[in-house]
Amino acid sequence: MRTLVLGGIKSGKSQWAEAAIAESLEPVEPVCYLATGSVADAEAGWLERIAEHRARRPEHWSTVESHDIAAQLRVSPSMPTLVDDVGGWLAAALDRRGWEYGSISDDVDEMLAAVAAFDSPLVLVSPEVGLTVVPTTASGRRFADELGTVNQRLADLCDRVVLVVAGQPVQIKPSGSG
């Protein structure tokens, strides 16, 4: 089963995603936690958020820090995996390829193909940035536009889509509906 978990900053989406994948497995079954946020050149507040996430994870979960979701999903297609988050992956792809429209189309297609081919439980966390004001900067609009499109395409691939607001999950696409 593939699940997409959307939400705003500090909405509880990561905690909900962690609980969702854990509940779908045996108590000590291993999980790969694919963290897309970079610790290189991170400031103290970002490092505190990373430490908070790490402290919640069970010891039998492995953590892989990578900006290449597609490659990581292909490495272990039978390992239950939680990706946190798609926004970090997108920002890294835009930084790597340039912020021009169309520059990351191949990266997006490759990531989506890897998600579609993945044959183990998969939970993807992604920010929902479309519920706020339109960004005033070109890079902010580009990120919001690209993420909105990626989230739509992921939602089409996923069996279940959940929006987490104030820690409360709202089923957008219940499992088995689509």
C-alpha positions as CSV (number, residue, x, y, z in Angstrom):
1,M,0.0,0.0,0.0
2,R,1.2,3.5,-0.9
3,T,0.1,6.4,1.4
4,L,0.7,10.1,0.8
5,V,0.5,12.2,3.9
6,L,0.1,16.0,3.4
7,G,0.2,18.8,5.9
8,G,1.6,22.1,6.8
9,I,4.6,22.9,8.9
10,K,4.4,21.3,12.4
11,S,0.9,19.9,11.5
12,G,1.8,16.5,12.8
13,K,2.2,14.9,9.4
14,S,5.5,13.2,10.2
15,Q,4.2,11.7,13.5
16,W,1.1,10.5,11.8
17,A,3.1,8.9,9.0
18,E,5.4,7.2,11.4
19,A,2.4,5.7,13.3
20,A,0.7,4.7,10.1
21,I,3.6,2.7,8.8
22,A,4.3,1.1,12.2
23,E,0.7,0.0,12.6
24,S,0.8,-1.7,9.2
25,L,3.7,-3.9,10.1
26,E,4.7,-6.5,12.8
27,P,6.1,-4.8,15.9
28,V,9.8,-5.2,15.2
29,E,9.6,-5.3,11.4
30,P,12.4,-3.1,10.0
31,V,11.5,0.2,8.2
32,C,13.7,2.4,6.1
33,Y,13.3,6.0,7.0
34,L,14.4,8.0,4.0
35,A,15.2,11.5,5.2
36,T,15.5,14.1,2.4
37,G,16.4,17.1,4.6
38,S,20.1,18.0,4.5
39,V,22.2,18.4,7.7
40,A,25.0,20.0,5.8
41,D,25.3,23.7,6.7
42,A,22.2,23.4,8.8
43,E,21.5,26.0,11.5
44,A,20.6,25.1,15.1
45,G,16.8,25.2,14.7
46,W,16.9,22.8,11.7
47,L,19.2,20.4,13.6
48,E,16.8,20.5,16.6
49,R,13.9,19.5,14.2
50,I,16.0,16.6,12.9
51,A,16.9,15.5,16.4
52,E,13.2,15.5,17.4
53,H,12.4,13.3,14.4
54,R,15.2,10.9,15.2
55,A,14.2,10.6,18.8
56,R,10.7,9.4,17.9
57,R,11.9,6.5,15.6
58,P,12.2,3.0,16.9
59,E,15.7,1.6,17.2
60,H,15.0,-1.1,14.7
61,W,14.3,1.4,11.9
62,S,17.2,2.4,9.7
63,T,17.7,5.9,8.5
64,V,19.0,6.8,5.1
65,E,19.7,10.5,4.3
66,S,19.5,11.1,0.6
67,H,18.0,13.5,-2.0
68,D,17.5,10.6,-4.5
69,I,14.2,9.0,-3.6
70,A,14.1,7.0,-6.9
71,A,17.5,5.4,-6.3
72,Q,16.7,4.6,-2.7
73,L,13.4,3.0,-3.5
74,R,15.1,0.9,-6.2
75,V,17.8,-0.3,-3.8
76,S,15.3,-1.9,-1.4
77,P,12.0,-2.4,-3.1
78,S,10.9,-5.0,-0.5
79,M,11.7,-2.9,2.6
80,P,8.8,-0.9,4.1
81,T,9.8,2.7,3.6
82,L,8.8,6.1,5.0
83,V,10.0,9.1,2.9
84,D,10.1,12.4,4.8
85,D,9.7,14.6,2.9
86,V,9.0,15.2,-0.8
87,G,9.5,18.9,-0.3
88,G,13.1,18.4,0.8
89,W,13.6,16.2,-2.3
90,L,12.0,18.9,-4.6
91,A,14.1,21.7,-3.2
92,A,17.3,19.7,-3.7
93,A,16.3,18.8,-7.2
94,L,15.5,22.5,-8.1
95,D,18.9,23.5,-6.6
96,R,20.7,20.8,-8.5
97,R,19.0,21.3,-11.9
98,G,18.2,25.0,-11.8
99,W,15.0,26.8,-11.0
100,E,13.8,27.1,-14.6
101,Y,10.4,25.6,-15.4
102,G,10.7,22.2,-16.9
103,S,14.2,21.6,-15.5
104,I,13.2,18.8,-13.2
105,S,10.7,17.0,-15.3
106,D,12.9,13.9,-15.7
107,D,13.6,13.8,-12.0
108,V,9.9,14.0,-11.2
109,D,9.1,11.2,-13.7
110,E,11.9,9.0,-12.4
111,M,10.7,9.4,-8.8
112,L,7.1,8.7,-9.7
113,A,8.1,5.6,-11.6
114,A,10.0,4.3,-8.6
115,V,7.0,5.0,-6.4
116,A,4.7,3.1,-8.8
117,A,7.1,0.1,-9.0
118,F,7.7,-0.1,-5.2
119,D,6.1,-3.3,-3.9
120,S,6.3,-2.9,-0.1
121,P,4.4,-0.5,2.2
122,L,5.4,3.0,1.4
123,V,4.4,6.2,3.2
124,L,5.4,9.6,1.6
125,V,5.3,12.8,3.6
126,S,4.9,16.0,1.7
127,P,4.2,19.6,2.7
128,E,0.9,21.2,1.5
129,V,1.9,24.7,0.6
130,G,-1.1,25.6,-1.5
131,L,-3.2,26.6,1.4
132,T,-1.5,29.9,2.0
133,V,-0.9,33.2,0.2
134,V,0.8,33.0,-3.2
135,P,4.5,33.5,-2.6
136,T,5.8,36.9,-3.7
137,T,9.2,35.6,-5.0
138,A,9.7,33.7,-8.2
139,S,11.5,30.9,-6.4
140,G,8.7,30.6,-3.9
141,R,6.0,30.5,-6.6
142,R,8.1,27.9,-8.5
143,F,8.5,25.7,-5.5
144,A,4.7,25.9,-4.7
145,D,3.7,25.3,-8.3
146,E,6.1,22.3,-8.7
147,L,5.1,20.8,-5.3
148,G,1.4,21.1,-6.1
149,T,1.9,19.2,-9.3
150,V,4.1,16.6,-7.7
151,N,1.6,16.1,-4.9
152,Q,-1.3,15.7,-7.4
153,R,0.7,13.1,-9.4
154,L,1.7,11.2,-6.2
155,A,-1.9,11.2,-5.0
156,D,-3.0,9.6,-8.2
157,L,-0.4,6.8,-7.6
158,C,-1.2,6.3,-3.9
159,D,-3.8,4.0,-2.5
160,R,-4.6,6.4,0.3
161,V,-4.1,10.2,0.8
162,V,-4.3,11.9,4.2
163,L,-4.2,15.6,5.1
164,V,-3.0,16.2,8.6
165,V,-4.3,19.5,10.1
166,A,-3.5,20.4,13.8
167,G,-2.5,16.8,14.4
168,Q,-5.8,15.4,13.1
169,P,-5.9,13.2,10.0
170,V,-8.5,13.9,7.3
171,Q,-8.9,11.1,4.8
172,I,-8.7,12.7,1.3
173,K,-8.5,9.4,-0.5
174,P,-9.4,6.5,1.7
175,S,-7.7,3.2,1.0
176,G,-9.6,1.2,-1.5
177,S,-11.3,4.2,-3.1
178,G,-9.3,4.7,-6.1
